Every structure is written in C-alpha cells, then in structure tokens.
Amino acid sequence: MIHAVIGDIVAVTEQEVILRGGSLEYSLFITGLTASKLSQLQGSDRQQVRLLSVLQHREDSMTLFGFLDEAEREAFKQLQSVSGIGAKQALRILSGINVKQLAEALDSGNVKLLASIPGIGPKTGQKMVLALRNKLVLEEEIDASSFSAPKAGRFKVWNDILDALFEMGYDRKRSEEVLDKLITQLGPQLDSLGKHEAEELLFRNAIIALG
C-alpha cells in the first residue's frame, strides 16, 4: 500500500498532479478542488507537498489517486461502494462538491443537490443517499486544546506526519522530539489553520529541523 506521496510539484492540471520525489515522478489523479488548491501554491510551498493516496491495481494498469486529507480520501472510497460509481466518477463527484457539503446532503437526503453535481442524476443521487446516509464521517476539527494536550495525545493528532518522516528514513524518536518543539513554537499559528494546512506547515518545518 502507498499511504502517501511526498514530493515537489512539477505540474498541475484540472485532473492530475505530477510530484517529483527523489529520482521518480508520480502521476496522481485528483479532484478539481484539490487541483485548485495545489495550483495556488507558490515558491517553497510547492516543495515537499504531501498527498494521501489510493492505489488502484488492475490487470493492465496501476493508477494513483491523490487527496488533500483523510476526509477526501475516505469519501472517495465510500462513494465507490454505491452501485454504478467507480473511481473516476467518485473523483468527478468530489470535484463538484466538497466533503462537508456532500456529507450534509447525504445525511439530509438532499437528492436535488446531489443530482445537480455534473454526471449525477436523480437515480444515482437516491442510491447515494440510501447507501451512505449517516456513514460519511467528517474529519474532526482540530482545536486549540489539541496543541496543549499531553505529548502522547498531540502525537496521535499528528501521527500521519510521524509515519511519513519515519518512511523517509528519519529516526522516530528524534522526529517526535522535533515535532514536540514545533507544536509548541507554532501553536498560535496552527490554531488558525485547517488540519491540512497545519500538517503541511509542521511537515515542512520538521524536514528543515531534521536536516
């Protein structure tokens, strides 16, 4: 399993991003919303970008899909549990509506809103409601208490970053020490960011600190 891909942005289109990691370049299919956010990055923010991933293995191909956060990836997976919705259509759905709006529409049974998404008609919208109502769980918002919590709790919040650093060859204990200092130093700034932006900030600074 490829949990995430980390690298510098080479190119971004409406449906795809190419990341260069070491001597390899990875092509990942992405949602239009993700593409919009990635295309807005400038300068050093385009370096060491981390995208969560799903690898789809077929007899004649291997395809990577990239996501800004766990909520988007989970929605992508769950959408494919609906009859008639495959990977590409799931991406199109998430290009037309963000995860929070999707979850709200599913839980309220708002078929009209779902049917307004390009490529989704009333029948598919109804199927989505029947299959996913109250099942699409949104990623919990991080509040200030996350940053002032005991060390073990703080690392649980940022466990994906520690896993990524470990996979890159950094010592886990040393990574924990660096991350602990950064959480304290950047606490006020982290409080003002969404989870994905906070993760990106911590990850970039951890790479710099670890050398």
N, C-alpha and C positions, 0 to 999 in steps of 0.2 A: 504493500500500500504506500502511495505517495501522499503523505499527510498535508504537505505544503510545499510550495516552490518559492525560493527566495532568490532574487536577482535584480539586475538593473534593467529598466525598461528600454527596450530597443525600438519598439513601435507599438502603437495602439490604434485599432480601428473600432468600428461600432460593435463588432462581434468577437474580436480577438486581441490578445496582447502577447507580445513576444518578450520574454525575460531572458537575459544573459546571466547565467550562473557559472562562474569558472570558465571552462572551455566549451560549455554547452549552451545552446539557446533552446528555450522551451516555448512551444506554442500552446496557449491555453484559450479555449473558448470562454467568453464571459458575457454577462448581461449588459444591456445598453446602459443601465445605471452605473454599473461598475466601470464601464468604459469611459463614461462621462467624468467620473471622479479621478480616474487614473490619468486621463488626458489633461486634467487641470494641474497636475503636479509639475513643478519646475525645479531645475537645478538639482541639488543634492537630494531632494525629496523623491527623485526618480531612481535613486540608488538604493539597493538592498530592500526593495519592496517585497513584502511577504503576502502571498495569496494562498488561502486554503484551497485544497484541490480534491477532485474526484477523478479517478482513472477509470475510463470505460474500456474494457477489453473485449473486442470482437475477433472472430476468426481471421478477418482480413485487415484489422486496424486496431490501433490503440489511441484513444483520444483523451486529452486532459481538459478538464473544466476548472476554471478558477473563480474564487469567491472572496469578497472583502472580509466576511466574518462568518461565524458559525451559523448564525440565523439564516443567512442567504443560502449557505450550503445545505442546511437541513431542509429548508423549503424546497430546494432543487430535488433532493432525494424523495421527499414525501409527495411532491407533485407527480412523480413517476409511478406512484402506487395507484394513481387514478387510471382507469381503463381508457386507452386511447391517447395518453400523454407520454411521449418519450422524452429523451434528454434535450433535443433541440427545441421542442415545443415548451418544455419547462423553462428553458432559458428565455424564450420569447415572452412567456408569461411574466417572468421576473424582470424583463426589460420594460414591461408596460405598467407595472405596479410594484411598489416596494413591499418588503416583507410585512411591515406593520399593517399597511393598508390591506394586504392580502389576508392576513390573519383575521382582521376585523371584519372583512367582507365574508369570509368563510363562517365565522362564528355567529354573525348576524343573519346568515342566509341571504346575503345581498347578491342574488343571481344577476340582477340587472347590471351591477357594477362589474362583476366578473365577465359577463357577456360582452362588455364594452372593450375588453382587452383584445387587441388585434389577434385574430386566429382562434378566438374562443367564442363559441356561440352559446345560446341558452341551454342546450342539452349538455354540453361539456361543463358549463358553469354549474348546472344542477348536480352533475356527477361529482364535481369537486367539493361541493357543499356536503353531499352525502358521505363522501369518503374522508374528508379532512376537517369537518366541523369540530372544534374544540381539541384538535390534535396538533395543530401547528403552534408550538410553544416558542414564544419570543425570547431572545437572549435577555437575561436580566440586566437592567441598567446598573451601572457602577455608580455608587455614591461616595461621598467623602469618607464614610466610615470604612470603605474598602481599603483606603490608603493608610488609615491609622489603626487597622486591625492588627492582632498579633502576627508575628512573622509567618507562621505556618499558613494562616488564613490569607495573607497577602500573596503568598506564593501560589496558593490554589487559584486565585483570581488570574494570575499571570502565568499559569503553568504552561500554556502553549509557547510562550517566549522561552522559557527554560528548556522545553523539549527541542525547540528549534536551535538554540545555542548548543545544546548537547549533540545534536545531529551534525552540527557544523564542526565538531571536534573540541569544543571548549569544555573545560572541567566543570562539572555541575556544581560542586561546592563553591568554586570561585565565581561562577555565574550567579549563584544565589547571593553571595556577598555583594557583588556589583549591583545587582538588581535591587537589593535591600537599600543600598545607599541612594540609588537613583530615585526610588519611590519616595524617599524622604526629601531629597533635594527638589524633585519636580512635582511634589504633591499638589500644590495650588494650581499648577498648570494642567496636571492630569485631571483634576476635578472639573475643569471647564471643557474637557473634550469628550467625545463619544468613545466607546470602547475601542473601535478600530483605530482611530487617530491616536488614542493614548498608547495602544500597543505599538504602533509604528514609531512613536516618539521614544518609548522605552527601548525598543529593539535597536534603533539607530544609535542611541547613546550607549547602550550596552556593548555593541560592536566596537565603538570608539574606545570605551573604557577597557575592554578586554584586549584591545590591540590585535 
